[in-house]
Amino acid sequence: MKVTSLTNGAMRPMSKASPNAAGTAPFSQLLAFDKTDVLPVEDMQTWWGSSPYYAVGIYLPGSPNRSSNHTYATQDWIDAVMAQGWGLWPIWFGLQAPCINYPGKITQFISTDPSAAAAQGAQQADAACNAATNLGLDGSIMYFDIEPYNTQSGNCSAAVQAYIGGFVAEMHDDAPGSSVGVYGDVYVAPGLSITME
C-alpha cells in the first residue's frame, strides 16, 4: 500500500466532514491513501472514524497493468463511501516505462519511440476518461501512476515524457478544464515536466 501525504501531516478532526469529495474542490492538501483493492464499505467507515485520512485513491478498471482479479470500485461503493465523507482520487495504472526498475507483473510498456509513445498516451487518456466517467468521477483530477524507472536513460525518459504529454493533452481535449496529476515515486515524479502549447 502506498501512503500519500498531501499536507503537513495534521490529524483530521473526527467530527469534520471531508471538503474534498470528487468534484467539490480543485485539489486537496489533506492526507490520502490507496490500496490495491477497494476495502469493504464497512471498513471504510472504520477508517473514516479512526484514521487521519480524508481521501482514498481508487484504481480505475481497464488500466492495462491491473489484473482483472482485483476488486474495483463500483458506483454503489463510490456513493456509499462518499456519503461517509471520503474524497476520491481516480488513478490510472497505464503503460509503464520500458526501463522500469522493478518490472514484476508489469506487462504493458511505453514505446521507446517518442512519437509512438505520445500516441499511446492519447489512447490511454481516452480509456482513463471513459473509465472515470462510467463511475461518475468525471470532473475529478485524474492521476497517472508512473512506477520508478531509470531516469538516467535519456531515450527512456524522453519516451515517458512524450507519453505523459500525450496523456495530458488528450485528457484536456476529452474533458476541457480537467486536471491531470502524476502519482509516483518521490525521485521520479518531480522530474516529469510537461509543456503544453
TIRO-2110 file (N, C-alpha, C; in Angstrom, 1 decimal):
// TIRO-2110
0.8, -1.2, 0.0, N, 1, A
0.0, 0.0, 0.0, CA, 1, A
0.9, 1.2, 0.0, C, 1, A
0.6, 2.2, -0.9, N, 2, A
1.3, 3.4, -0.9, CA, 2, A
0.5, 4.4, 0.0, C, 2, A
1.2, 5.2, 0.7, N, 3, A
0.5, 6.3, 1.5, CA, 3, A
1.0, 7.6, 1.0, C, 3, A
0.1, 8.4, 0.6, N, 4, A
0.5, 9.7, 0.1, CA, 4, A
0.1, 10.8, 1.0, C, 4, A
1.1, 11.6, 1.4, N, 5, A
0.8, 12.8, 2.2, CA, 5, A
0.7, 14.0, 1.3, C, 5, A
-0.5, 14.6, 1.3, N, 6, A
-0.7, 15.8, 0.5, CA, 6, A
-0.8, 17.0, 1.4, C, 6, A
-0.2, 16.9, 2.6, N, 7, A
-0.3, 18.0, 3.6, CA, 7, A
0.8, 18.0, 4.5, C, 7, A
0.8, 18.8, 5.6, N, 8, A
1.8, 18.9, 6.5, CA, 8, A
1.7, 17.8, 7.6, C, 8, A
0.8, 16.9, 7.4, N, 9, A
0.6, 15.7, 8.3, CA, 9, A
-0.3, 16.0, 9.5, C, 9, A
-1.1, 17.1, 9.5, N, 10, A
-2.0, 17.3, 10.5, CA, 10, A
-3.1, 16.2, 10.6, C, 10, A
-3.5, 15.9, 11.8, N, 11, A
-4.6, 14.9, 12.0, CA, 11, A
-5.9, 15.5, 11.6, C, 11, A
-6.8, 14.6, 11.1, N, 12, A
-8.1, 15.0, 10.6, CA, 12, A
-9.0, 15.1, 11.9, C, 12, A
-9.7, 16.3, 12.1, N, 13, A
-10.7, 16.3, 13.1, CA, 13, A
-11.8, 15.3, 12.9, C, 13, A
-12.1, 14.5, 13.9, N, 14, A
-13.0, 13.4, 13.7, CA, 14, A
-14.4, 13.8, 13.3, C, 14, A
-14.8, 15.0, 13.7, N, 15, A
-16.2, 15.4, 13.5, CA, 15, A
-16.4, 16.3, 12.3, C, 15, A
-15.3, 16.5, 11.6, N, 16, A
-15.4, 17.4, 10.4, CA, 16, A
-15.6, 16.6, 9.1, C, 16, A
-16.5, 17.0, 8.3, N, 17, A
-16.8, 16.3, 7.1, CA, 17, A
-15.7, 16.7, 6.1, C, 17, A
-15.4, 15.7, 5.2, N, 18, A
-14.3, 16.0, 4.2, CA, 18, A
-14.7, 17.0, 3.2, C, 18, A
-13.8, 18.0, 3.0, N, 19, A
-14.1, 19.0, 2.0, CA, 19, A
-13.6, 18.7, 0.6, C, 19, A
-13.2, 17.5, 0.4, N, 20, A
-12.6, 17.2, -0.9, CA, 20, A
-13.3, 16.0, -1.7, C, 20, A
-14.6, 15.9, -1.5, N, 21, A
-15.2, 14.9, -2.3, CA, 21, A
-15.1, 15.2, -3.8, C, 21, A
-15.1, 14.2, -4.6, N, 22, A
-14.9, 14.4, -6.1, CA, 22, A
-15.8, 15.4, -6.6, C, 22, A
-15.2, 16.4, -7.3, N, 23, A
-15.9, 17.4, -8.0, CA, 23, A
-16.2, 18.6, -7.1, C, 23, A
-15.9, 18.6, -5.8, N, 24, A
-16.2, 19.8, -5.0, CA, 24, A
-15.1, 20.7, -4.7, C, 24, A
-13.9, 20.3, -5.1, N, 25, A
-12.7, 21.2, -4.9, CA, 25, A
-11.7, 20.9, -6.0, C, 25, A
-10.9, 21.8, -6.4, N, 26, A
-9.9, 21.6, -7.4, CA, 26, A
-8.8, 20.7, -7.0, C, 26, A
-8.4, 20.7, -5.7, N, 27, A
-7.4, 19.8, -5.2, CA, 27, A
-7.5, 19.8, -3.7, C, 27, A
-6.8, 18.9, -3.1, N, 28, A
-6.8, 18.7, -1.6, CA, 28, A
-5.4, 18.8, -1.1, C, 28, A
-5.2, 19.3, 0.1, N, 29, A
-3.9, 19.3, 0.8, CA, 29, A
-4.0, 18.4, 2.0, C, 29, A
-4.8, 17.4, 2.0, N, 30, A
-5.1, 16.5, 3.1, CA, 30, A
-4.4, 15.2, 2.9, C, 30, A
-4.4, 14.4, 3.9, N, 31, A
-3.9, 13.0, 3.8, CA, 31, A
-4.8, 12.1, 3.0, C, 31, A
-4.1, 11.2, 2.2, N, 32, A
-4.9, 10.3, 1.4, CA, 32, A
-4.1, 9.0, 1.4, C, 32, A
-4.7, 7.9, 1.0, N, 33, A
-4.0, 6.6, 0.8, CA, 33, A
-4.6, 5.9, -0.4, C, 33, A
-3.9, 4.9, -0.9, N, 34, A
-4.5, 4.0, -1.9, CA, 34, A
-4.2, 2.6, -1.5, C, 34, A
-5.0, 1.7, -2.0, N, 35, A
-4.8, 0.2, -1.7, CA, 35, A
-5.1, -0.5, -3.0, C, 35, A
-4.4, -1.6, -3.2, N, 36, A
-4.6, -2.3, -4.5, CA, 36, A
-6.1, -2.7, -4.7, C, 36, A
-6.8, -3.2, -3.8, N, 37, A
-8.2, -3.5, -3.9, CA, 37, A
-9.0, -2.5, -3.0, C, 37, A
-10.2, -2.2, -3.4, N, 38, A
-11.1, -1.3, -2.6, CA, 38, A
-11.4, -2.1, -1.3, C, 38, A
-11.5, -1.4, -0.2, N, 39, A
-11.9, -2.0, 1.0, CA, 39, A
-13.4, -2.1, 1.1, C, 39, A
-14.0, -3.0, 1.8, N, 40, A
-15.4, -3.0, 2.0, CA, 40, A
-15.9, -1.7, 2.6, C, 40, A
-17.2, -1.4, 2.3, N, 41, A
-17.7, -0.1, 2.8, CA, 41, A
-17.7, 0.0, 4.3, C, 41, A
-17.9, -1.1, 5.0, N, 42, A
-17.8, -1.1, 6.5, CA, 42, A
-16.4, -0.8, 7.0, C, 42, A
-15.4, -1.3, 6.3, N, 43, A
-14.0, -1.0, 6.7, CA, 43, A
-13.7, 0.5, 6.4, C, 43, A
-14.3, 1.0, 5.3, N, 44, A
-14.0, 2.4, 5.0, CA, 44, A
-14.6, 3.3, 6.1, C, 44, A
-15.8, 2.9, 6.6, N, 45, A
-16.4, 3.7, 7.7, CA, 45, A
-15.5, 3.6, 9.0, C, 45, A
-14.9, 2.5, 9.3, N, 46, A
-14.0, 2.4, 10.4, CA, 46, A
-12.8, 3.3, 10.2, C, 46, A
-12.2, 3.2, 9.0, N, 47, A
-11.1, 4.1, 8.7, CA, 47, A
-11.5, 5.6, 8.8, C, 47, A
-12.6, 5.9, 8.3, N, 48, A
-13.1, 7.3, 8.4, CA, 48, A
-13.1, 7.8, 9.9, C, 48, A
-13.6, 6.9, 10.8, N, 49, A
-13.7, 7.3, 12.2, CA, 49, A
-12.5, 7.2, 13.0, C, 49, A
-11.4, 6.5, 12.5, N, 50, A
-10.2, 6.4, 13.3, CA, 50, A
-8.9, 6.6, 12.6, C, 50, A
-8.9, 7.2, 11.5, N, 51, A
-7.6, 7.5, 10.8, CA, 51, A
-7.5, 9.0, 10.5, C, 51, A
-6.3, 9.4, 10.1, N, 52, A
-6.1, 10.8, 9.7, CA, 52, A
-6.4, 11.1, 8.3, C, 52, A
-6.9, 10.1, 7.5, N, 53, A
-7.1, 10.2, 6.1, CA, 53, A
-8.5, 10.8, 5.7, C, 53, A
-8.5, 11.6, 4.7, N, 54, A
-9.7, 12.3, 4.1, CA, 54, A
-10.1, 11.7, 2.8, C, 54, A
-9.1, 11.1, 2.1, N, 55, A
-9.4, 10.7, 0.7, CA, 55, A
-8.7, 9.3, 0.4, C, 55, A
-9.2, 8.6, -0.6, N, 56, A
-8.7, 7.3, -0.9, CA, 56, A
-8.5, 7.3, -2.5, C, 56, A
-7.4, 6.8, -2.9, N, 57, A
-7.1, 6.6, -4.3, CA, 57, A
-7.7, 5.3, -4.8, C, 57, A
-8.4, 5.3, -5.9, N, 58, A
-9.0, 4.1, -6.4, CA, 58, A
-8.5, 3.9, -7.8, C, 58, A
-8.0, 2.7, -8.0, N, 59, A
-7.5, 2.3, -9.4, CA, 59, A
-8.7, 2.0, -10.3, C, 59, A
-8.7, 2.7, -11.4, N, 60, A
-9.8, 2.5, -12.4, CA, 60, A
-9.7, 1.2, -13.1, C, 60, A
-10.9, 0.6, -13.3, N, 61, A
-11.0, -0.6, -14.1, CA, 61, A
-10.5, -0.4, -15.5, C, 61, A
-9.9, -1.3, -16.1, N, 62, A
-9.4, -1.2, -17.5, CA, 62, A
-8.0, -0.7, -17.6, C, 62, A
-7.4, -0.3, -16.5, N, 63, A
-6.0, 0.1, -16.6, CA, 63, A
-5.2, -1.1, -17.1, C, 63, A
-4.3, -0.9, -18.1, N, 64, A
-3.7, -2.0, -18.7, CA, 64, A
-2.7, -2.9, -17.8, C, 64, A
-2.2, -2.3, -16.8, N, 65, A
-1.3, -3.1, -15.9, CA, 65, A
-2.0, -3.5, -14.6, C, 65, A
-3.3, -3.5, -14.6, N, 66, A
-4.1, -4.0, -13.5, CA, 66, A
-4.7, -5.3, -13.8, C, 66, A
-4.6, -6.3, -13.0, N, 67, A
-5.2, -7.6, -13.2, CA, 67, A
-6.8, -7.5, -13.0, C, 67, A
-7.5, -8.3, -13.8, N, 68, A
-8.9, -8.4, -13.6, CA, 68, A
-9.3, -9.1, -12.3, C, 68, A
-8.3, -9.7, -11.6, N, 69, A
-8.5, -10.3, -10.3, CA, 69, A
-8.7, -9.4, -9.2, C, 69, A
-8.4, -8.1, -9.4, N, 70, A
-8.5, -7.1, -8.3, CA, 70, A
-10.0, -6.7, -8.1, C, 70, A
-10.3, -6.2, -6.9, N, 71, A
-11.6, -5.7, -6.6, CA, 71, A
-11.6, -4.2, -6.9, C, 71, A
-12.5, -3.8, -7.8, N, 72, A
-12.6, -2.4, -8.2, CA, 72, A
-13.8, -1.7, -7.6, C, 72, A
-13.8, -0.4, -7.6, N, 73, A
-14.9, 0.4, -7.1, CA, 73, A
-16.1, 0.2, -8.1, C, 73, A
-17.2, 0.2, -7.5, N, 74, A
-18.5, 0.3, -8.3, CA, 74, A
-19.2, 1.6, -8.0, C, 74, A
-20.2, 1.9, -8.7, N, 75, A
-21.0, 3.1, -8.4, CA, 75, A
-21.6, 3.0, -7.0, C, 75, A
-22.1, 1.9, -6.6, N, 76, A
-22.7, 1.8, -5.3, CA, 76, A
-21.6, 2.0, -4.2, C, 76, A
-20.4, 1.4, -4.4, N, 77, A
-19.3, 1.6, -3.5, CA, 77, A
-19.0, 3.1, -3.4, C, 77, A
-18.8, 3.7, -4.5, N, 78, A
-18.5, 5.2, -4.5, CA, 78, A
-19.5, 6.0, -3.8, C, 78, A
-20.8, 5.7, -4.1, N, 79, A
-21.9, 6.5, -3.5, CA, 79, A
-21.8, 6.3, -1.9, C, 79, A
-21.6, 5.1, -1.5, N, 80, A
-21.6, 4.8, -0.1, CA, 80, A
-20.4, 5.5, 0.6, C, 80, A
-19.2, 5.4, 0.1, N, 81, A
-18.0, 6.0, 0.8, CA, 81, A
-18.0, 7.5, 0.7, C, 81, A
-18.6, 8.0, -0.4, N, 82, A
-18.7, 9.5, -0.4, CA, 82, A
-19.7, 10.0, 0.6, C, 82, A
-20.8, 9.2, 0.8, N, 83, A
-21.7, 9.6, 1.8, CA, 83, A
-21.1, 9.6, 3.2, C, 83, A
-20.1, 8.7, 3.4, N, 84, A
-19.4, 8.7, 4.7, CA, 84, A
-18.5, 9.9, 4.9, C, 84, A
-18.2, 10.6, 3.8, N, 85, A
-17.3, 11.8, 3.8, CA, 85, A
-16.1, 11.7, 3.0, C, 85, A
-15.7, 10.5, 2.5, N, 86, A
-14.5, 10.3, 1.8, CA, 86, A
-14.4, 11.1, 0.5, C, 86, A
-13.2, 11.7, 0.2, N, 87, A
-12.9, 12.2, -1.1, CA, 87, A
-12.3, 11.1, -1.9, C, 87, A
-12.4, 11.1, -3.2, N, 88, A
-11.8, 10.0, -4.1, CA, 88, A
-10.9, 10.6, -5.1, C, 88, A
-9.8, 10.0, -5.4, N, 89, A
-8.9, 10.4, -6.5, CA, 89, A
-8.7, 9.2, -7.4, C, 89, A
-9.2, 9.3, -8.6, N, 90, A
-9.0, 8.2, -9.6, CA, 90, A
-7.6, 8.0, -10.1, C, 90, A
-7.1, 6.8, -10.1, N, 91, A
-5.7, 6.5, -10.5, CA, 91, A
-5.8, 5.6, -11.8, C, 91, A
-5.1, 6.0, -12.8, N, 92, A
-4.9, 5.2, -14.0, CA, 92, A
-3.6, 4.6, -14.0, C, 92, A
-3.5, 3.2, -13.9, N, 93, A
-2.3, 2.5, -13.9, CA, 93, A
-2.0, 2.1, -15.3, C, 93, A
-1.5, 3.0, -16.1, N, 94, A
-1.4, 2.8, -17.5, CA, 94, A
-0.1, 2.1, -17.9, C, 94, A
0.3, 2.3, -19.2, N, 95, A
1.6, 1.8, -19.6, CA, 95, A
2.7, 2.3, -18.8, C, 95, A
3.8, 1.5, -18.7, N, 96, A
4.9, 1.9, -17.8, CA, 96, A
6.2, 2.0, -18.7, C, 96, A
7.2, 2.7, -18.1, N, 97, A
8.4, 3.0, -18.8, CA, 97, A
9.1, 1.7, -19.2, C, 97, A
9.7, 1.7, -20.4, N, 98, A
10.4, 0.5, -20.9, CA, 98, A
11.6, 0.2, -20.0, C, 98, A
12.1, 1.1, -19.2, N, 99, A
13.3, 0.9, -18.4, CA, 99, A
12.9, 0.9, -16.9, C, 99, A
11.7, 0.4, -16.6, N, 100, A
11.1, 0.4, -15.3, CA, 100, A
12.1, -0.4, -14.4, C, 100, A
12.3, 0.1, -13.1, N, 101, A
13.2, -0.5, -12.2, CA, 101, A
12.8, -1.9, -11.8, C, 101, A
11.5, -2.1, -11.5, N, 102, A
11.0, -3.4, -11.0, CA, 102, A
9.9, -3.9, -11.8, C, 102, A
10.2, -4.5, -12.9, N, 103, A
9.1, -4.9, -13.9, CA, 103, A
8.0, -5.8, -13.2, C, 103, A
8.4, -6.8, -12.4, N, 104, A
7.5, -7.6, -11.7, CA, 104, A
6.3, -8.1, -12.6, C, 104, A
5.1, -7.6, -12.3, N, 105, A
3.9, -8.0, -13.0, CA, 105, A
3.5, -7.1, -14.1, C, 105, A
4.4, -6.1, -14.4, N, 106, A
4.1, -5.1, -15.4, CA, 106, A
4.2, -5.8, -16.8, C, 106, A
3.2, -5.7, -17.6, N, 107, A
3.2, -6.4, -18.9, CA, 107, A
3.0, -5.5, -20.1, C, 107, A
2.6, -4.2, -19.8, N, 108, A
2.3, -3.3, -20.9, CA, 108, A
3.3, -2.1, -20.7, C, 108, A
4.0, -1.8, -21.8, N, 109, A
5.1, -0.8, -21.7, CA, 109, A
4.9, 0.3, -22.7, C, 109, A
5.4, 1.5, -22.4, N, 110, A
5.5, 2.6, -23.3, CA, 110, A
6.5, 2.3, -24.4, C, 110, A
6.2, 2.7, -25.6, N, 111, A
7.1, 2.6, -26.7, CA, 111, A
8.4, 3.4, -26.5, C, 111, A
9.5, 2.9, -27.0, N, 112, A
10.7, 3.7, -26.9, CA, 112, A
10.8, 4.8, -27.9, C, 112, A
9.9, 4.8, -28.9, N, 113, A
9.8, 5.9, -29.9, CA, 113, A
8.9, 7.0, -29.4, C, 113, A
9.4, 8.2, -29.2, N, 114, A
8.6, 9.3, -28.6, CA, 114, A
7.3, 9.6, -29.3, C, 114, A
7.3, 9.5, -30.7, N, 115, A
6.0, 9.8, -31.4, CA, 115, A
5.0, 8.7, -31.1, C, 115, A
5.4, 7.4, -31.1, N, 116, A
4.5, 6.3, -30.8, CA, 116, A
4.1, 6.4, -29.3, C, 116, A
5.0, 6.8, -28.4, N, 117, A
4.7, 7.0, -27.0, CA, 117, A
3.6, 8.0, -26.8, C, 117, A
3.7, 9.2, -27.5, N, 118, A
2.7, 10.2, -27.4, CA, 118, A
1.3, 9.7, -27.8, C, 118, A
1.3, 8.9, -28.9, N, 119, A
0.0, 8.4, -29.4, CA, 119, A
-0.5, 7.4, -28.4, C, 119, A
0.3, 6.6, -27.8, N, 120, A
-0.1, 5.7, -26.7, CA, 120, A
-0.7, 6.4, -25.6, C, 120, A
-0.1, 7.6, -25.2, N, 121, A
-0.6, 8.4, -24.1, CA, 121, A
-2.0, 8.9, -24.4, C, 121, A
-2.2, 9.3, -25.6, N, 122, A
-3.5, 9.8, -26.0, CA, 122, A
-4.6, 8.7, -25.9, C, 122, A
-4.2, 7.5, -26.4, N, 123, A
-5.1, 6.4, -26.4, CA, 123, A
-5.5, 6.0, -24.9, C, 123, A
-4.5, 6.0, -24.1, N, 124, A
-4.7, 5.7, -22.7, CA, 124, A
-5.5, 6.7, -22.0, C, 124, A
-5.4, 8.0, -22.4, N, 125, A
-6.2, 9.1, -21.8, CA, 125, A
-7.7, 8.8, -22.1, C, 125, A
-8.0, 8.4, -23.4, N, 126, A
-9.3, 8.2, -23.7, CA, 126, A
-9.9, 7.1, -22.9, C, 126, A
-9.2, 6.0, -22.7, N, 127, A
-9.6, 4.9, -21.9, CA, 127, A
-9.8, 5.3, -20.4, C, 127, A
-8.9, 6.1, -19.9, N, 128, A
-9.0, 6.6, -18.5, CA, 128, A
-10.2, 7.5, -18.3, C, 128, A
-10.4, 8.4, -19.3, N, 129, A
-11.5, 9.3, -19.2, CA, 129, A
-12.9, 8.5, -19.2, C, 129, A
-13.0, 7.5, -20.1, N, 130, A
-14.2, 6.7, -20.1, CA, 130, A
-14.4, 5.9, -18.8, C, 130, A
-13.3, 5.4, -18.3, N, 131, A
-13.5, 4.6, -17.0, CA, 131, A
-13.9, 5.5, -15.9, C, 131, A
-13.4, 6.7, -15.8, N, 132, A
-13.8, 7.6, -14.7, CA, 132, A
-15.2, 8.1, -14.9, C, 132, A
-15.6, 8.4, -16.2, N, 133, A
-16.9, 8.9, -16.5, CA, 133, A
-17.9, 7.8, -16.1, C, 133, A
-17.6, 6.5, -16.4, N, 134, A
-18.5, 5.4, -16.2, CA, 134, A
-18.8, 5.2, -14.7, C, 134, A
-17.9, 5.7, -13.8, N, 135, A
-18.0, 5.6, -12.4, CA, 135, A
-18.5, 7.0, -11.8, C, 135, A
-18.9, 7.9, -12.6, N, 136, A
-19.3, 9.2, -12.1, CA, 136, A
-18.2, 10.1, -11.6, C, 136, A
-17.0, 9.8, -11.9, N, 137, A
-15.9, 10.6, -11.4, CA, 137, A
-15.3, 11.6, -12.4, C, 137, A
-16.1, 11.8, -13.5, N, 138, A
-15.6, 12.9, -14.4, CA, 138, A
-15.6, 14.2, -13.7, C, 138, A
-14.7, 15.0, -14.0, N, 139, A
-14.5, 16.3, -13.2, CA, 139, A
-13.5, 16.2, -12.1, C, 139, A
-13.1, 14.9, -11.8, N, 140, A
-12.1, 14.7, -10.8, CA, 140, A
-10.7, 14.9, -11.4, C, 140, A
-9.7, 15.2, -10.6, N, 141, A
-8.3, 15.2, -11.1, CA, 141, A
-8.0, 13.8, -11.4, C, 141, A
-7.5, 13.5, -12.6, N, 142, A
-7.1, 12.2, -13.0, CA, 142, A
-5.6, 12.0, -12.6, C, 142, A
-5.2, 11.0, -11.9, N, 143, A
-3.8, 10.7, -11.5, CA, 143, A
-3.3, 9.5, -12.4, C, 143, A
-2.2, 9.8, -13.0, N, 144, A
-1.5, 8.7, -13.7, CA, 144, A
-0.4, 8.1, -12.8, C, 144, A
-0.4, 6.8, -12.6, N, 145, A
0.5, 6.1, -11.8, CA, 145, A
1.7, 5.8, -12.6, C, 145, A
2.9, 6.3, -12.3, N, 146, A
4.1, 6.0, -13.0, CA, 146, A
5.1, 5.4, -12.0, C, 146, A
5.5, 4.2, -12.2, N, 147, A
6.3, 3.4, -11.3, CA, 147, A
7.8, 3.9, -11.5, C, 147, A
8.7, 3.7, -10.5, N, 148, A
10.1, 4.1, -10.7, CA, 148, A
10.8, 3.5, -11.9, C, 148, A
11.5, 4.3, -12.6, N, 149, A
12.3, 3.9, -13.7, CA, 149, A
13.6, 4.5, -13.8, C, 149, A
14.5, 4.1, -14.7, N, 150, A
15.8, 4.6, -14.8, CA, 150, A
15.8, 6.0, -15.4, C, 150, A
15.8, 7.0, -14.6, N, 151, A
15.7, 8.4, -15.2, CA, 151, A
17.0, 8.8, -15.8, C, 151, A
18.1, 8.0, -15.7, N, 152, A
19.4, 8.4, -16.3, CA, 152, A
19.4, 7.9, -17.8, C, 152, A
18.4, 7.2, -18.2, N, 153, A
18.3, 6.7, -19.6, CA, 153, A
17.6, 7.8, -20.4, C, 153, A
18.4, 8.5, -21.2, N, 154, A
17.8, 9.6, -21.9, CA, 154, A
16.7, 9.2, -22.9, C, 154, A
16.9, 8.1, -23.6, N, 155, A
15.8, 7.6, -24.5, CA, 155, A
14.6, 7.2, -23.8, C, 155, A
14.7, 6.5, -22.7, N, 156, A
13.6, 6.1, -21.9, CA, 156, A
12.9, 7.3, -21.3, C, 156, A
13.6, 8.2, -20.7, N, 157, A
13.0, 9.4, -20.2, CA, 157, A
12.2, 10.2, -21.2, C, 157, A
12.8, 10.3, -22.4, N, 158, A
12.1, 11.1, -23.5, CA, 158, A
10.8, 10.4, -23.9, C, 158, A
10.8, 9.1, -23.9, N, 159, A
9.6, 8.3, -24.2, CA, 159, A
8.5, 8.5, -23.1, C, 159, A
8.9, 8.5, -21.8, N, 160, A
8.0, 8.7, -20.8, CA, 160, A
7.4, 10.1, -20.8, C, 160, A
8.3, 11.1, -21.1, N, 161, A
7.8, 12.5, -21.2, CA, 161, A
6.8, 12.6, -22.3, C, 161, A
7.1, 12.0, -23.5, N, 162, A
6.2, 12.1, -24.6, CA, 162, A
4.9, 11.4, -24.3, C, 162, A
4.9, 10.3, -23.6, N, 163, A
3.7, 9.5, -23.2, CA, 163, A
2.8, 10.4, -22.3, C, 163, A
3.4, 10.9, -21.3, N, 164, A
2.7, 11.7, -20.3, CA, 164, A
2.1, 12.9, -21.0, C, 164, A
2.9, 13.6, -21.9, N, 165, A
2.4, 14.7, -22.7, CA, 165, A
1.2, 14.4, -23.5, C, 165, A
1.3, 13.2, -24.2, N, 166, A
0.1, 12.8, -25.0, CA, 166, A
-1.1, 12.5, -24.1, C, 166, A
-0.9, 11.9, -22.9, N, 167, A
-2.0, 11.7, -22.0, CA, 167, A
-2.6, 13.0, -21.5, C, 167, A
-1.8, 13.9, -21.1, N, 168, A
-2.3, 15.2, -20.6, CA, 168, A
-3.1, 15.9, -21.7, C, 168, A
-2.5, 16.0, -22.9, N, 169, A
-3.1, 16.8, -24.0, CA, 169, A
-4.5, 16.2, -24.3, C, 169, A
-4.5, 14.9, -24.4, N, 170, A
-5.8, 14.2, -24.7, CA, 170, A
-6.8, 14.3, -23.6, C, 170, A
-6.4, 14.3, -22.4, N, 171, A
-7.3, 14.5, -21.3, CA, 171, A
-7.9, 15.9, -21.4, C, 171, A
-7.1, 16.8, -21.7, N, 172, A
-7.7, 18.2, -21.8, CA, 172, A
-8.6, 18.3, -23.0, C, 172, A
-8.4, 17.5, -24.1, N, 173, A
-9.3, 17.5, -25.2, CA, 173, A
-10.6, 16.8, -24.8, C, 173, A
-10.5, 15.7, -24.1, N, 174, A
-11.7, 14.9, -23.7, CA, 174, A
-12.5, 15.6, -22.7, C, 174, A
-11.9, 16.3, -21.8, N, 175, A
-12.6, 16.9, -20.7, CA, 175, A
-12.0, 18.3, -20.5, C, 175, A
-12.4, 19.3, -21.3, N, 176, A
-11.8, 20.6, -21.2, CA, 176, A
-11.9, 21.2, -19.7, C, 176, A
-10.8, 21.7, -19.3, N, 177, A
-10.8, 22.2, -17.9, CA, 177, A
-10.4, 21.2, -16.9, C, 177, A
-10.2, 20.0, -17.3, N, 178, A
-9.8, 18.9, -16.4, CA, 178, A
-8.3, 19.1, -16.0, C, 178, A
-8.0, 18.4, -14.9, N, 179, A
-6.6, 18.4, -14.4, CA, 179, A
-6.0, 17.0, -14.4, C, 179, A
-4.8, 16.9, -14.6, N, 180, A
-4.1, 15.6, -14.5, CA, 180, A
-2.9, 15.7, -13.6, C, 180, A
-2.8, 14.7, -12.7, N, 181, A
-1.6, 14.6, -11.8, CA, 181, A
-0.8, 13.4, -12.0, C, 181, A
0.4, 13.4, -11.6, N, 182, A
1.3, 12.2, -11.7, CA, 182, A
1.4, 11.7, -10.3, C, 182, A
1.2, 10.4, -10.2, N, 183, A
1.3, 9.8, -8.9, CA, 183, A
2.4, 8.8, -9.0, C, 183, A
3.5, 9.1, -8.3, N, 184, A
4.7, 8.3, -8.5, CA, 184, A
5.7, 8.5, -7.4, C, 184, A
6.8, 7.8, -7.6, N, 185, A
8.0, 7.8, -6.7, CA, 185, A
8.5, 9.2, -6.5, C, 185, A
8.9, 9.5, -5.3, N, 186, A
9.3, 10.9, -5.0, CA, 186, A
10.6, 11.3, -5.8, C, 186, A
11.3, 10.3, -6.3, N, 187, A
12.5, 10.6, -7.1, CA, 187, A
12.2, 10.7, -8.5, C, 187, A
11.1, 10.2, -9.0, N, 188, A
10.8, 10.2, -10.4, CA, 188, A
9.7, 11.3, -10.8, C, 188, A
8.6, 11.3, -10.1, N, 189, A
7.5, 12.2, -10.4, CA, 189, A
7.9, 13.7, -10.5, C, 189, A
8.7, 14.2, -9.6, N, 190, A
9.1, 15.6, -9.7, CA, 190, A
9.9, 15.9, -11.0, C, 190, A
10.5, 15.0, -11.6, N, 191, A
11.3, 15.2, -12.7, CA, 191, A
10.5, 15.2, -14.0, C, 191, A
9.2, 14.9, -13.9, N, 192, A
8.4, 14.9, -15.1, CA, 192, A
7.9, 16.3, -15.4, C, 192, A
8.2, 16.9, -16.5, N, 193, A
7.7, 18.2, -16.8, CA, 193, A
7.1, 18.2, -18.1, C, 193, A
5.9, 18.6, -18.2, N, 194, A
5.1, 18.6, -19.4, CA, 194, A
4.8, 20.0, -19.9, C, 194, A
5.2, 20.4, -21.1, N, 195, A
5.0, 21.7, -21.6, CA, 195, A
3.8, 21.6, -22.5, C, 195, A
2.7, 22.3, -22.2, N, 196, A
1.6, 22.3, -23.1, CA, 196, A
1.6, 23.6, -23.9, C, 196, A
1.2, 23.4, -25.2, N, 197, A
1.1, 24.5, -26.1, CA, 197, A
-0.1, 25.4, -25.8, C, 197, A
END
